[in-house]
């Protein structure tokens, strides 16, 4: 089996896409017309030093990765069995799976980048050599639960997201716990609770886009499971504030059988993460078993039990709300620790512990 992977923000560099722009002049011109500037010039020359600004980075990466997919399709027309994208890359995966047109995907990514760039005073930092449980324990011990885990990239690589001052305070705590702390060059607290302020605006953008059922399963970042019918919109909205569960996403794909991963985009960042995840999954130490990282947690089991027992559209009752409500998505993990389900009526998420199925 084969999975196509599409990278997110951080994979950009000046000169990316050089091999593909001239191969696909129609798509390149269409992208420039939609964006209002020459996408080829931005990616190849970056004359105004904009490529690392979120509102430009996201459309640029979407276009380059989409062209990389089209070029790969010419060489290997046999379709993939699965697709997955890291954060922004999920939009390219949806395009590659036929769930959204190239044009609509680009418009949505452009709006996403513009909205995310409006959220100020945020920061992010990579944490290496500590697993998720150790990071959460460290944040709790040092009263830094105002930070969210934005990315769970591999068993030993995560990303913290939050306010500038809190990220700065976290460095000493993480290093004392034995982790490496690398501040990232980002302008916002992406994939954290601090993106909630732009979710409503983004939801209106998503509502204007027509999505189709993907031709092959696409793994959603927030659930680490394939999209179910009619959940694309709600999961893309949830992705703004939810963790990118990349480790669990790759673990899901590995569990499907003998899997080949093909990364389509400017760099091979995801290929390296997959290698780390596979190495961790295949390691079976005889001693020191307590130090191994498991991909199954009580929270994950709670989510799995819910999704096995309750389909999308299940009626639920919530104690502090009056009328019964109806779910719009499968259960998923929010903020890296909160099992919840998106619900009609309140236009938001309800914790599974508060939801009683009817």
C-alpha positions as CSV (number, residue, x, y, z in Angstrom):
1,X,0.0,0.0,0.0
2,X,1.0,3.6,-0.5
3,X,0.4,6.9,1.3
4,X,1.0,10.4,0.0
5,X,2.2,12.9,2.6
6,X,2.1,16.7,2.2
7,X,4.2,19.1,4.3
8,X,3.1,22.2,6.3
9,X,4.6,25.5,7.3
10,X,8.3,25.2,7.8
11,X,9.0,23.4,4.6
12,X,9.3,26.6,2.5
13,X,12.5,27.9,1.0
14,X,13.4,30.4,-1.7
15,X,13.6,28.4,-5.0
16,X,11.0,25.9,-4.2
17,X,8.8,24.7,-7.0
18,X,11.4,25.4,-9.7
19,X,11.0,22.0,-11.3
20,X,7.2,22.3,-11.5
21,X,6.0,25.8,-12.4
22,X,6.8,25.5,-16.1
23,X,5.3,22.0,-16.2
24,X,1.9,23.4,-15.2
25,X,1.6,27.0,-16.6
26,X,-2.2,26.9,-16.4
27,X,-2.3,26.1,-12.6
28,X,0.5,28.6,-12.0
29,X,-1.3,31.4,-13.7
30,X,-4.6,30.5,-12.0
31,X,-2.9,30.7,-8.7
32,X,-1.4,34.1,-9.4
33,X,-4.8,35.4,-10.6
34,X,-6.5,34.2,-7.4
35,X,-3.7,35.5,-5.1
36,X,-3.2,38.8,-6.8
37,X,0.6,38.4,-7.1
38,X,3.0,36.1,-9.1
39,X,3.3,32.9,-7.2
40,X,6.3,31.8,-9.3
41,X,8.2,35.0,-8.4
42,X,7.4,34.7,-4.7
43,X,8.6,31.1,-4.5
44,X,11.7,31.4,-6.8
45,X,13.0,34.9,-5.9
46,X,11.0,36.3,-2.9
47,X,12.0,39.8,-3.9
48,X,10.0,41.5,-1.0
49,X,11.1,39.0,1.7
50,X,7.5,37.7,2.1
51,X,7.9,33.9,1.8
52,X,8.2,33.4,5.6
53,X,5.2,35.5,6.4
54,X,2.2,33.3,7.2
55,X,-0.2,34.9,4.8
56,X,2.2,34.2,1.9
57,X,3.8,31.0,3.2
58,X,0.6,29.0,3.3
59,X,-0.6,29.7,-0.3
60,X,2.9,29.2,-1.6
61,X,3.3,25.8,0.0
62,X,-0.2,24.7,-1.0
63,X,0.6,25.6,-4.7
64,X,4.0,24.0,-4.8
65,X,2.9,20.8,-3.1
66,X,-0.1,20.6,-5.4
67,X,2.1,20.9,-8.4
68,X,4.5,18.3,-6.9
69,X,1.5,15.9,-6.7
70,X,0.4,16.6,-10.3
71,X,4.0,16.0,-11.5
72,X,4.2,12.7,-9.5
73,X,0.8,11.7,-11.0
74,X,2.3,12.0,-14.5
75,X,5.2,9.6,-13.5
76,X,3.0,7.2,-11.4
77,X,-0.7,7.3,-12.3
78,X,-1.5,4.5,-9.9
79,X,-3.5,6.2,-7.1
80,X,-2.4,6.1,-3.5
81,X,-4.4,4.1,-0.9
82,X,-4.3,6.9,1.7
83,X,-3.3,10.6,2.0
84,X,-2.3,12.8,4.9
85,X,-1.0,16.3,5.3
86,X,0.7,18.0,8.2
87,X,-1.4,21.1,9.3
88,X,-1.5,23.2,6.1
89,X,-0.6,20.1,4.1
90,X,-4.0,18.6,4.9
91,X,-5.5,21.0,2.4
92,X,-3.2,19.7,-0.3
93,X,-4.1,16.2,0.7
94,X,-7.8,17.0,0.3
95,X,-7.1,18.5,-3.2
96,X,-5.1,15.5,-4.2
97,X,-7.9,13.2,-3.1
98,X,-10.5,15.2,-5.2
99,X,-12.3,16.5,-2.1
100,X,-11.8,20.2,-3.1
101,X,-10.8,21.9,-6.4
102,X,-7.3,23.4,-6.8
103,X,-8.9,26.9,-6.9
104,X,-11.2,26.5,-3.9
105,X,-8.4,24.9,-1.8
106,X,-6.1,27.8,-2.6
107,X,-8.8,30.4,-1.8
108,X,-9.4,28.7,1.6
109,X,-5.7,28.5,2.3
110,X,-5.2,32.1,1.5
111,X,-8.0,33.1,3.9
112,X,-6.6,30.8,6.5
113,X,-3.2,32.3,6.3
114,X,-4.5,35.8,6.5
115,X,-6.7,35.1,9.5
116,X,-3.9,33.2,11.4
117,X,-1.5,36.1,10.8
118,X,-3.9,38.4,12.6
119,X,-3.4,36.7,16.0
120,X,-0.6,38.5,17.7
121,X,1.6,37.9,20.8
122,X,1.9,34.2,20.2
123,X,4.9,32.0,19.9
124,X,5.9,28.3,19.4
125,X,8.8,26.1,20.4
126,X,9.9,22.6,19.5
127,X,10.6,20.2,22.3
128,X,12.9,17.3,21.7
129,X,13.8,14.2,23.7
130,X,10.6,14.3,25.9
131,X,7.5,12.3,25.2
132,X,4.0,13.8,25.5
133,X,3.4,12.5,29.0
134,X,6.7,14.0,30.2
135,X,5.9,17.4,28.6
136,X,2.4,17.5,30.2
137,X,3.8,16.6,33.6
138,X,6.4,19.4,33.2
139,X,3.9,22.0,32.2
140,X,1.7,21.1,35.1
141,X,4.5,21.1,37.6
142,X,5.6,24.6,36.6
143,X,2.0,26.0,36.2
144,X,2.4,26.4,32.5
145,X,-0.9,24.8,31.5
146,X,-1.7,28.0,29.6
147,X,0.4,26.3,26.8
148,X,-0.9,23.8,24.4
149,X,0.9,21.0,22.5
150,X,0.3,22.1,19.0
151,X,2.1,19.3,17.2
152,X,2.8,15.7,18.2
153,X,5.3,15.1,15.4
154,X,7.0,12.0,16.7
155,X,7.4,10.2,20.0
156,X,10.3,12.4,20.9
157,X,9.4,15.6,19.0
158,X,6.5,18.0,19.9
159,X,5.7,21.6,19.5
160,X,4.4,24.0,22.2
161,X,2.2,26.9,21.4
162,X,1.0,29.8,23.5
163,X,1.6,33.4,24.5
164,X,5.1,34.8,24.1
165,X,5.9,35.2,27.8
166,X,4.6,31.7,28.6
167,X,6.8,30.1,25.9
168,X,9.8,32.0,27.3
169,X,9.1,30.7,30.8
170,X,8.8,27.2,29.5
171,X,12.3,26.9,28.3
172,X,14.0,26.5,31.7
173,X,11.3,24.0,32.8
174,X,11.7,21.9,29.7
175,X,15.5,21.9,29.9
176,X,15.4,21.0,33.6
177,X,13.3,18.0,32.6
178,X,15.9,16.8,30.2
179,X,14.4,18.1,27.0
180,X,15.8,20.3,24.2
181,X,13.9,23.5,23.7
182,X,14.1,25.3,20.3
183,X,12.1,28.5,19.8
184,X,10.5,28.6,16.3
185,X,10.4,31.5,14.0
186,X,6.6,31.9,13.9
187,X,4.4,34.9,14.5
188,X,1.5,33.2,16.2
189,X,0.4,30.5,18.6
190,X,-0.9,28.1,15.9
191,X,-2.9,25.0,16.8
192,X,-3.7,26.3,20.2
193,X,-6.6,27.9,22.2
194,X,-5.3,31.3,21.1
195,X,-6.5,30.7,17.6
196,X,-10.2,30.5,18.8
197,X,-10.7,34.2,18.1
198,X,-10.5,33.6,14.3
199,X,-12.4,30.3,14.2
200,X,-15.8,31.9,13.6
201,X,-14.5,33.9,10.6
202,X,-12.7,30.9,9.2
203,X,-15.9,28.8,9.6
204,X,-17.7,31.3,7.4
205,X,-14.9,30.9,4.8
206,X,-15.2,27.1,5.0
207,X,-19.0,27.2,4.6
208,X,-18.5,28.9,1.2
209,X,-16.5,25.9,-0.2
210,X,-18.0,22.9,-1.8
211,X,-16.3,19.7,-0.6
212,X,-16.8,16.2,-2.2
213,X,-16.2,12.8,-0.7
214,X,-12.4,12.0,-1.0
215,X,-11.5,9.4,-3.7
216,X,-9.2,7.8,-1.1
217,X,-9.2,8.1,2.7
218,X,-7.6,11.3,4.0
219,X,-6.3,11.3,7.6
220,X,-7.5,14.3,9.6
221,X,-5.0,15.9,11.9
222,X,-7.3,16.4,14.8
223,X,-8.7,12.8,14.9
224,X,-5.8,10.9,13.4
225,X,-8.5,8.9,11.6
226,X,-9.9,9.1,8.0
227,X,-12.5,11.7,7.4
228,X,-16.0,10.4,7.7
229,X,-18.8,11.7,5.5
230,X,-19.7,15.4,6.0
231,X,-16.9,16.1,8.5
232,X,-14.4,17.9,6.4
233,X,-15.7,21.4,7.3
234,X,-15.9,20.8,11.0
235,X,-12.5,19.1,11.3
236,X,-10.7,21.9,9.3
237,X,-12.2,24.4,11.7
238,X,-11.2,22.3,14.7
239,X,-7.7,22.1,13.2
240,X,-7.0,25.8,14.0
241,X,-7.1,25.1,17.7
242,X,-6.5,21.4,17.8
243,X,-3.2,19.5,18.0
244,X,-1.7,18.0,14.8
245,X,-1.6,14.4,15.9
246,X,1.0,13.3,13.4
247,X,2.4,10.4,15.4
248,X,-1.0,8.9,15.8
249,X,-1.8,9.6,12.1
250,X,1.2,7.7,10.9
251,X,0.6,4.9,13.5
252,X,-2.9,4.5,12.0
253,X,-1.4,4.2,8.5
254,X,1.3,1.7,9.6
255,X,-1.5,-0.4,11.2
256,X,-3.1,-0.8,7.8
257,X,-0.3,-3.1,6.6
258,X,2.9,-2.9,4.6
259,X,2.9,0.9,3.8
260,X,5.1,3.0,1.5
261,X,5.2,6.7,2.2
262,X,5.8,9.2,-0.6
263,X,6.3,12.9,0.5
264,X,5.2,15.4,-2.1
265,X,6.4,18.9,-1.5
266,X,9.5,21.1,-1.2
267,X,11.4,19.1,1.4
268,X,11.5,15.7,3.1
269,X,10.6,16.9,6.7
270,X,7.7,14.4,7.0
271,X,9.9,11.5,5.7
272,X,12.2,12.0,8.6
273,X,9.4,12.1,11.1
274,X,7.9,8.8,9.6
275,X,11.3,7.2,10.1
276,X,11.4,8.2,13.8
277,X,7.8,6.9,14.3
278,X,8.5,3.6,12.6
279,X,11.7,3.2,14.6
280,X,9.8,3.8,17.9
281,X,7.0,1.5,16.9
282,X,9.3,-1.4,15.9
283,X,11.5,-1.1,19.0
284,X,10.7,-3.9,21.5
285,X,13.2,-3.5,24.4
286,X,13.2,-6.4,26.8
287,X,14.2,-4.2,29.8
288,X,13.2,-0.7,30.8
289,X,9.7,-1.4,29.5
290,X,8.4,1.5,31.5
291,X,10.3,3.9,29.3
292,X,8.6,2.9,26.1
293,X,6.1,5.2,24.5
294,X,2.6,3.9,23.8
295,X,0.3,5.3,21.2
296,X,-2.7,4.0,23.1
297,X,-3.9,6.1,26.0
298,X,-7.1,6.0,28.2
299,X,-8.2,9.1,26.4
300,X,-7.6,7.5,23.0
301,X,-9.5,4.5,24.1
302,X,-12.4,6.7,25.3
303,X,-12.5,8.3,21.9
304,X,-12.4,5.0,20.1
305,X,-15.2,3.5,22.2
306,X,-17.4,6.6,21.5
307,X,-16.8,6.4,17.7
308,X,-17.5,2.6,17.7
309,X,-20.8,3.1,19.6
310,X,-22.1,6.5,18.3
311,X,-22.3,7.5,14.7
312,X,-22.1,11.1,13.5
313,X,-25.6,12.5,13.9
314,X,-26.2,10.9,17.3
315,X,-28.5,12.9,19.6
316,X,-27.0,13.9,22.9
317,X,-28.1,15.7,26.1
318,X,-25.8,18.1,27.9
319,X,-26.7,19.0,31.5
320,X,-26.3,22.7,31.3
321,X,-28.1,23.0,28.0
322,X,-31.8,22.6,27.4
323,X,-32.8,20.9,24.2
324,X,-31.1,17.7,22.9
325,X,-28.3,18.3,20.4
326,X,-26.9,16.4,17.5
327,X,-23.2,15.5,16.8
328,X,-21.6,16.7,13.6
329,X,-18.3,14.9,13.8
330,X,-16.7,11.8,15.3
331,X,-15.2,12.2,18.7
332,X,-11.7,13.7,18.6
333,X,-8.9,15.1,20.7
334,X,-8.8,18.9,21.3
335,X,-5.8,20.8,22.7
336,X,-4.0,17.5,22.9
337,X,-5.9,16.4,26.0
338,X,-9.6,17.0,25.7
339,X,-11.8,14.3,24.1
340,X,-14.8,16.2,22.6
341,X,-17.3,16.1,19.8
342,X,-18.6,19.0,17.6
343,X,-22.3,19.6,18.1
344,X,-25.0,21.3,16.0
345,X,-26.9,24.2,17.6
346,X,-24.1,25.5,19.9
347,X,-21.7,25.6,17.0
348,X,-18.9,24.3,19.2
349,X,-17.4,21.3,21.0
350,X,-18.8,19.4,23.9
351,X,-16.5,17.3,26.1
352,X,-17.4,13.6,26.0
353,X,-17.7,13.6,29.7
354,X,-20.5,16.1,29.5
355,X,-22.4,14.3,26.6
356,X,-25.1,11.7,27.3
357,X,-26.2,9.9,24.2
358,X,-30.0,9.5,23.7
